Amino acid sequence: MPTSTTSTTTRSPADLRRWRRYLADERAEESTYRDLARRRDGDERAILLALADAEGRHAQHWVDLLGDDVGRPARTDLRTRVLGLLARRFGSIFVLALVQSAEARSPYATDADATDAMAADERIHGEVVRGLAERGRNRLSGSFRAAVFGANDGLVSNLALVLGISASGVANHVVLLTGLSGLLAGALSMGAGEYVSVRSQRELLDASTPDPTARQVLPDLDVDANELALVYRARGMSPDEAEAHARQVLAGAGRGASSPSAPPAGAAPGAATAGWADAPDQEARAADEPATHETLGTAFGAAASSFCFFASGAVIAVLPYLFGLSGLVAVVVAAGLVGVALLGTGAVVGLLSGASPLKRALRQLGIGFGAAAVTYLLGLLFGTGAAG
């Protein structure tokens, strides 16, 4: 049974409150993992249920420590309650990212009343959740990267364009037409650029993938003079390793003296020659390539995301002018709306990356406003020069 360094005769009201809060948090986290598990199946479900069981063990530690002083369940903190609500409603990658961040903030490592095993568990839980979240991030990251890049570029570039033109002193309708032109031109450029970029990257990856049909010629190679070893040397193996692996593959293909000339009865077609690309580096590449392609996303998906999100970001900067505002009022309103949007995109990136949403939001805001401010000042400069 877990023990504590705090004696039952010296426990203070502050200790009891802290233990009750830990108990409430553990129970809430257990519930969160079970809610997430209900929306998964297979291995992911089993992993989440195992995490829930571990949180249950941690909760029992605080129950044992409190004894007759368990009292009424304490309220968990706001963050834990929000996690539980999101898990019940959505069970998405956002929840896993938040859980990952929550596990990393466990106080058990510095709390004398938590066991070393509990502190170690919490660190490992963070890595487990990181692995689960990585699957969702890989599926999301291709289009998400294009979406975030498109939205941020639309917000910043069109705000800078609108503010720069507005500061030069031109008529309100000129500012509006300039902003709409920037929206359309930028969205088309972003969409086309993303399509070409992702398509080109996929083609480069495909060109580096071993040709599976090449294995069909293995039975016809001369066992004493062949270039198979060169394949493995080209992939990074040493000459001796390449020669040894080539002999092994040829033996498996029925060309070695001690090997059968045909695969066993009932073997899958191509089983005898399946080892031609089984060098260790190729196994790693084969395992990594699906994730790499998944991370890139599709060319059309990236292009559509970039186009739509650039347009949605760029339109925010021209909203004040669409509604008839002009002058300094329009500038302030446009900057305020874009600022809120920049904070939102930065916070979302922070959530998904497991980092601080506030820091990412402020970083996004600072970069965006910095670029817009420079353009606005240049507009003032050129406008004054033209007026003079």
Backbone torsions as a table, in degrees:
resi	resn	phi	psi	omega
1	MET	NA	139.6	-179.7
2	PRO	-58.5	144.8	178.3
3	THR	-120.8	163.3	-178.7
4	SER	-126.0	152.2	174.9
5	THR	-80.9	-8.9	179.0
6	THR	-94.1	119.9	-178.9
7	SER	-67.1	146.8	178.7
8	THR	-65.9	-19.2	-179.4
9	THR	-86.5	-13.6	-177.4
10	THR	-115.5	7.9	-179.7
11	ARG	-64.3	134.2	-177.5
12	SER	-101.6	164.5	175.1
13	PRO	-56.5	-34.6	178.4
14	ALA	-65.7	-38.6	176.8
15	ASP	-61.4	-46.3	-178.6
16	LEU	-61.6	-41.4	179.0
17	ARG	-64.0	-41.9	-179.3
18	ARG	-65.2	-43.7	-179.7
19	TRP	-64.7	-40.3	178.5
20	ARG	-64.5	-37.1	178.1
21	ARG	-66.3	-42.4	176.7
22	TYR	-61.2	-41.9	179.2
23	LEU	-60.8	-45.4	179.7
24	ALA	-63.2	-40.3	179.7
25	ASP	-65.1	-42.6	-179.6
26	GLU	-64.1	-41.8	178.6
27	ARG	-64.2	-39.7	179.2
28	ALA	-66.8	-40.5	179.0
29	GLU	-67.5	-38.1	175.2
30	GLU	-59.3	-44.2	179.4
31	SER	-64.0	-38.8	179.1
32	THR	-61.7	-46.8	179.6
33	TYR	-63.0	-38.2	179.4
34	ARG	-68.8	-37.2	176.7
35	ASP	-64.5	-40.6	177.0
36	LEU	-65.2	-39.7	-178.7
37	ALA	-63.2	-32.9	-179.8
38	ARG	-64.9	-20.3	180.0
39	ARG	-99.4	6.2	179.2
40	ARG	-121.1	169.6	173.2
41	ASP	-141.7	174.8	177.1
42	GLY	62.9	-140.1	-174.0
43	ASP	-65.3	-38.5	-179.8
44	GLU	-62.2	-39.6	178.2
45	ARG	-63.2	-44.5	-179.8
46	ALA	-62.6	-39.8	179.9
47	ILE	-64.1	-45.8	-179.0
48	LEU	-65.1	-38.2	177.8
49	LEU	-67.1	-35.5	176.6
50	ALA	-65.3	-38.8	175.9
51	LEU	-64.4	-39.7	178.2
52	ALA	-62.3	-41.5	178.2
53	ASP	-61.5	-39.3	179.6
54	ALA	-65.1	-41.9	177.5
55	GLU	-64.4	-33.2	175.7
56	GLY	-63.7	-38.9	176.4
57	ARG	-64.3	-40.0	177.8
58	HIS	-63.9	-40.4	178.1
59	ALA	-61.6	-39.6	-179.7
60	GLN	-64.5	-31.2	176.6
61	HIS	-58.7	-44.8	-178.7
62	TRP	-73.6	-31.3	174.1
63	VAL	-62.4	-46.4	179.7
64	ASP	-63.9	-37.4	-177.9
65	LEU	-70.2	-38.5	-179.2
66	LEU	-74.1	-33.9	179.9
67	GLY	59.6	-125.9	180.0
68	ASP	-73.7	-6.4	-178.3
69	ASP	-97.7	18.4	179.6
70	VAL	-56.2	-47.0	177.5
71	GLY	65.1	-161.0	179.3
72	ARG	-75.2	145.3	179.8
73	PRO	-59.1	132.8	178.0
74	ALA	-78.4	158.6	176.7
75	ARG	-79.6	139.0	175.1
76	THR	-76.4	169.3	178.4
77	ASP	-72.9	166.2	-175.0
78	LEU	-60.8	-40.0	-177.5
79	ARG	-61.0	-43.9	-179.3
80	THR	-67.2	-38.2	178.1
81	ARG	-65.8	-38.9	178.0
82	VAL	-65.2	-40.5	177.6
83	LEU	-58.1	-45.5	179.3
84	GLY	-61.5	-42.5	179.7
85	LEU	-63.3	-45.4	179.6
86	LEU	-64.5	-39.6	179.5
87	ALA	-62.3	-40.1	-179.9
88	ARG	-70.9	-32.9	-175.5
89	ARG	-89.3	-35.6	-170.8
90	PHE	-124.1	-48.8	-176.9
91	GLY	62.6	39.6	-170.8
92	SER	-103.1	-179.0	177.0
93	ILE	-60.3	-31.1	178.4
94	PHE	-61.3	-40.7	-179.5
95	VAL	-66.2	-43.5	179.3
96	LEU	-61.9	-39.0	177.8
97	ALA	-63.9	-40.3	177.7
98	LEU	-67.0	-40.7	178.7
99	VAL	-63.4	-41.3	177.6
100	GLN	-57.2	-45.3	179.1
101	SER	-64.8	-39.5	-179.3
102	ALA	-65.6	-41.3	179.6
103	GLU	-62.6	-34.1	-178.7
104	ALA	-70.1	-18.5	-178.7
105	ARG	-98.4	16.2	-178.4
106	SER	-59.1	134.8	-179.2
107	PRO	-87.0	0.8	-171.4
108	TYR	-64.3	-29.2	-177.4
109	ALA	-63.1	-25.9	-178.0
110	THR	-113.6	6.2	-179.9
111	ASP	-101.7	120.4	-176.0
112	ALA	-66.7	-19.4	-177.2
113	ASP	-89.3	-6.2	173.9
114	ALA	-97.0	142.9	-178.8
115	THR	-76.5	159.3	176.9
116	ASP	-61.1	-35.4	179.8
117	ALA	-64.1	-38.6	178.8
118	MET	-65.4	-42.8	178.6
119	ALA	-62.8	-40.9	178.3
120	ALA	-65.5	-40.6	177.8
121	ASP	-56.0	-45.6	-176.8
122	GLU	-63.4	-37.7	176.9
123	ARG	-64.4	-43.1	-179.3
124	ILE	-69.0	-36.4	177.5
125	HIS	-57.7	-39.7	179.0
126	GLY	-60.8	-38.6	179.4
127	GLU	-72.0	-36.3	177.0
128	VAL	-62.3	-47.5	-179.6
129	VAL	-66.0	-34.5	176.9
130	ARG	-59.5	-42.7	178.8
131	GLY	-64.8	-41.1	177.9
132	LEU	-66.0	-42.4	-179.3
133	ALA	-67.4	-29.1	-178.4
134	GLU	-62.6	-35.1	179.3
135	ARG	-61.3	-45.7	178.6
136	GLY	-68.0	-37.0	179.0
137	ARG	-64.7	-38.3	178.2
138	ASN	-62.9	-41.4	179.6
139	ARG	-67.7	-28.4	-173.3
140	LEU	-95.2	-27.5	-162.7
141	SER	-65.8	-32.1	-179.4
142	GLY	-60.6	-58.7	179.7
143	SER	-70.4	-33.6	-178.9
144	PHE	-65.6	-40.9	177.7
145	ARG	-59.2	-46.3	179.7
146	ALA	-64.3	-37.8	-178.7
147	ALA	-66.3	-47.7	-179.5
148	VAL	-64.7	-44.4	179.8
149	PHE	-63.1	-43.4	180.0
150	GLY	-64.2	-46.9	-179.0
151	ALA	-63.3	-45.3	-178.8
152	ASN	-64.5	-41.9	179.9
153	ASP	-66.0	-40.2	178.0
154	GLY	-62.7	-44.2	179.9
155	LEU	-62.2	-51.2	-173.2
156	VAL	-72.9	-48.9	-174.0
157	SER	-66.8	-41.6	-177.7
158	ASN	-75.3	-32.9	174.5
159	LEU	-62.9	-45.0	179.4
160	ALA	-61.6	-42.2	179.6
161	LEU	-62.8	-48.2	-177.9
162	VAL	-64.7	-44.0	-179.2
163	LEU	-67.0	-39.4	179.6
164	GLY	-63.8	-43.8	179.1
165	ILE	-67.9	-42.2	-179.8
166	SER	-62.0	-40.0	-178.5
167	ALA	-67.6	-21.3	-179.3
168	SER	-75.6	-10.4	174.6
169	GLY	91.2	14.8	179.6
170	VAL	-75.2	170.0	-178.7
171	ALA	-66.9	157.5	-175.7
172	ASN	-60.8	-39.4	-177.7
173	HIS	-68.6	-27.8	176.1
174	VAL	-67.6	-41.5	177.2
175	VAL	-61.0	-44.3	-178.7
176	LEU	-63.5	-46.7	180.0
177	LEU	-64.6	-37.7	177.3
178	THR	-63.3	-43.1	179.2
179	GLY	-64.2	-42.2	179.0
180	LEU	-67.7	-37.9	176.8
181	SER	-64.9	-41.2	177.0
182	GLY	-63.5	-37.5	177.7
183	LEU	-61.2	-51.6	-176.2
184	LEU	-67.2	-46.7	-178.7
185	ALA	-64.0	-43.1	-179.1
186	GLY	-66.5	-42.1	-179.5
187	ALA	-63.9	-43.9	178.3
188	LEU	-64.2	-42.3	179.5
189	SER	-64.4	-43.2	179.9
190	MET	-64.7	-45.0	-179.6
191	GLY	-62.2	-45.6	179.4
192	ALA	-64.8	-41.0	179.9
193	GLY	-64.0	-42.3	178.9
194	GLU	-64.6	-40.8	180.0
195	TYR	-61.2	-49.6	-179.1
196	VAL	-63.4	-41.2	-178.0
197	SER	-63.5	-51.5	-177.3
198	VAL	-68.4	-41.3	179.2
199	ARG	-61.3	-43.4	179.9
200	SER	-65.2	-41.4	179.8
201	GLN	-64.6	-40.5	177.5
202	ARG	-64.0	-40.9	179.4
203	GLU	-64.9	-37.3	175.9
204	LEU	-64.1	-42.1	178.4
205	LEU	-65.4	-41.8	178.9
206	ASP	-62.6	-37.4	-179.3
207	ALA	-67.1	-24.1	-179.5
208	SER	-92.6	-4.0	-178.8
209	THR	-82.4	131.3	179.4
210	PRO	-55.8	141.7	179.3
211	ASP	-78.6	113.5	-177.1
212	PRO	-66.6	-21.8	-178.4
213	THR	-76.3	-15.4	-179.4
214	ALA	-64.4	-24.0	-178.6
215	ARG	-66.4	-17.9	-176.4
216	GLN	-66.8	-21.6	-178.0
217	VAL	-89.7	-2.4	-176.1
218	LEU	-58.1	-42.9	-179.2
219	PRO	-62.2	-18.8	-177.5
220	ASP	-93.5	-3.6	-178.9
221	LEU	-71.9	146.5	173.2
222	ASP	-73.9	121.0	-173.8
223	VAL	-64.8	-25.0	-177.6
224	ASP	-94.3	-23.7	-179.6
225	ALA	-139.8	97.8	-179.3
226	ASN	-147.3	165.5	-176.0
227	GLU	-103.5	10.8	-177.4
228	LEU	-61.0	-38.0	179.1
229	ALA	-61.2	-29.9	179.2
230	LEU	-65.1	-31.6	177.6
231	VAL	-59.4	-46.2	-177.0
232	TYR	-73.4	-32.4	175.6
233	ARG	-67.1	-37.8	177.9
234	ALA	-64.9	-24.7	179.7
235	ARG	-92.8	7.4	171.1
236	GLY	109.7	-0.3	179.3
237	MET	-81.1	153.9	176.1
238	SER	-71.9	161.1	-179.2
239	PRO	-56.0	-43.9	-179.1
240	ASP	-65.8	-43.8	178.3
241	GLU	-63.3	-39.5	-179.5
242	ALA	-64.9	-43.5	178.9
243	GLU	-62.8	-43.3	-179.3
244	ALA	-64.5	-42.8	-178.9
245	HIS	-69.0	-36.6	177.9
246	ALA	-62.6	-42.7	177.8
247	ARG	-62.3	-40.8	179.3
248	GLN	-62.6	-44.2	-179.2
249	VAL	-65.8	-42.5	179.1
250	LEU	-65.5	-35.9	175.6
251	ALA	-63.0	-41.5	177.7
252	GLY	-67.1	-24.0	178.7
253	ALA	-86.8	4.0	176.9
254	GLY	89.1	14.9	-178.3
255	ARG	-101.9	-8.7	-179.4
256	GLY	-86.7	154.6	-177.4
257	ALA	-64.4	-32.9	-175.8
258	SER	-95.4	8.1	-175.0
259	SER	-112.8	150.5	176.5
260	PRO	-66.3	153.2	-178.1
261	SER	-82.8	-5.4	179.9
262	ALA	-145.6	155.4	178.3
263	PRO	-67.5	158.1	179.8
264	PRO	-59.5	154.0	178.6
265	ALA	-60.0	136.7	179.1
266	GLY	87.3	-4.2	179.5
267	ALA	-70.9	153.0	179.7
268	ALA	-66.4	148.2	177.6
269	PRO	-55.4	133.9	179.2
270	GLY	83.7	2.8	-177.4
271	ALA	-63.1	-34.6	-177.5
272	ALA	-66.7	-29.5	-177.0
273	THR	-108.9	9.6	-174.4
274	ALA	-67.5	-16.5	-175.2
275	GLY	-86.7	5.1	-173.9
276	TRP	-63.1	-28.0	-179.1
277	ALA	-114.6	28.7	-174.5
278	ASP	-94.1	19.3	174.4
279	ALA	-59.7	149.5	-175.3
280	PRO	-53.4	-39.7	-178.5
281	ASP	-68.2	-30.3	178.7
282	GLN	-72.8	-34.7	175.8
283	GLU	-61.2	-42.4	179.4
284	ALA	-65.1	-41.6	-179.8
285	ARG	-66.7	-40.3	-179.9
286	ALA	-63.0	-37.1	179.3
287	ALA	-72.6	-30.2	-174.7
288	ASP	-85.6	-29.4	-173.1
289	GLU	-62.5	-41.2	176.8
290	PRO	-59.5	-40.6	179.0
291	ALA	-67.1	-36.6	179.5
292	THR	-65.6	-45.6	178.1
293	HIS	-63.3	-38.4	-179.5
294	GLU	-66.7	-37.6	179.2
295	THR	-65.1	-38.5	178.7
296	LEU	-64.9	-36.2	-175.0
297	GLY	79.0	179.9	179.1
298	THR	-87.2	154.0	-179.5
299	ALA	-63.7	-43.3	180.0
300	PHE	-67.0	-39.6	179.1
301	GLY	-62.9	-44.0	179.1
302	ALA	-65.5	-41.1	-179.5
303	ALA	-65.0	-44.3	-179.5
304	ALA	-64.8	-43.0	179.1
305	SER	-61.7	-45.7	-178.2
306	SER	-63.4	-44.8	-179.6
307	PHE	-61.1	-51.7	-175.3
308	CYS	-65.5	-42.5	-176.7
309	PHE	-76.0	-31.9	173.7
310	PHE	-62.8	-46.4	-178.9
311	ALA	-62.4	-42.5	-179.1
312	SER	-66.5	-33.5	176.5
313	GLY	-74.5	-41.1	-176.6
314	ALA	-67.9	-32.7	-176.6
315	VAL	-68.2	-24.9	-179.2
316	ILE	-61.8	-37.9	-177.6
317	ALA	-68.2	-24.5	-177.8
318	VAL	-100.8	-2.0	-179.5
319	LEU	-55.6	-45.9	179.7
320	PRO	-58.5	-37.5	-179.1
321	TYR	-74.3	-31.8	175.5
322	LEU	-64.3	-31.7	-179.1
323	PHE	-94.0	12.5	171.3
324	GLY	90.5	3.6	177.4
325	LEU	-74.0	157.0	-179.3
326	SER	-151.8	170.4	175.4
327	GLY	64.6	-148.8	-176.2
328	LEU	-64.2	-34.0	179.2
329	VAL	-60.5	-45.9	179.8
330	ALA	-63.4	-39.7	179.1
331	VAL	-61.6	-47.2	-178.3
332	VAL	-64.7	-43.8	-179.4
333	VAL	-65.3	-44.2	179.0
334	ALA	-60.7	-44.9	179.4
335	ALA	-63.6	-40.3	179.4
336	GLY	-64.6	-45.1	179.7
337	LEU	-63.6	-45.0	178.9
338	VAL	-64.9	-37.3	177.9
339	GLY	-60.5	-43.9	177.8
340	VAL	-61.7	-42.9	-180.0
341	ALA	-65.0	-40.1	177.6
342	LEU	-63.1	-41.5	176.2
343	LEU	-60.8	-40.1	-179.5
344	GLY	-66.0	-46.5	179.8
345	THR	-65.5	-38.9	177.4
346	GLY	-63.7	-40.2	179.4
347	ALA	-65.9	-39.7	179.0
348	VAL	-63.7	-43.5	177.2
349	VAL	-60.8	-41.8	178.1
350	GLY	-62.1	-42.5	179.3
351	LEU	-61.4	-47.8	-176.4
352	LEU	-69.1	-29.4	-179.7
353	SER	-88.3	-2.6	-179.0
354	GLY	76.1	11.1	179.9
355	ALA	-96.9	-178.7	-179.2
356	SER	-70.5	117.9	178.3
357	PRO	-60.1	-36.5	-178.3
358	LEU	-65.0	-45.2	-179.4
359	LYS	-63.8	-42.9	179.5
360	ARG	-65.9	-37.5	179.8
361	ALA	-65.5	-45.1	-180.0
362	LEU	-66.8	-36.2	177.0
363	ARG	-62.3	-45.4	179.3
364	GLN	-61.1	-42.5	-179.5
365	LEU	-64.7	-44.7	-178.5
366	GLY	-62.6	-43.7	-179.8
367	ILE	-65.0	-46.1	-178.2
368	GLY	-63.6	-47.7	-179.2
369	PHE	-68.6	-31.2	177.6
370	GLY	-63.0	-46.3	178.8
371	ALA	-64.2	-42.4	-179.3
372	ALA	-66.0	-38.0	-178.6
373	ALA	-64.9	-41.3	179.0
374	VAL	-61.5	-44.6	-179.1
375	THR	-65.5	-38.8	179.8
376	TYR	-63.8	-42.2	179.2
377	LEU	-65.1	-38.5	176.8
378	LEU	-65.3	-38.0	176.7
379	GLY	-61.6	-42.1	177.0
380	LEU	-62.0	-42.2	-178.5
381	LEU	-63.0	-49.4	-178.2
382	PHE	-69.5	-35.3	179.1
383	GLY	-65.2	-40.6	178.2
384	THR	-66.5	-40.4	179.3
385	GLY	-63.6	-41.0	-179.6
386	ALA	-67.3	-37.9	-179.6
387	ALA	-66.0	-34.7	-178.8
388	GLY	-76.6	NA	NA
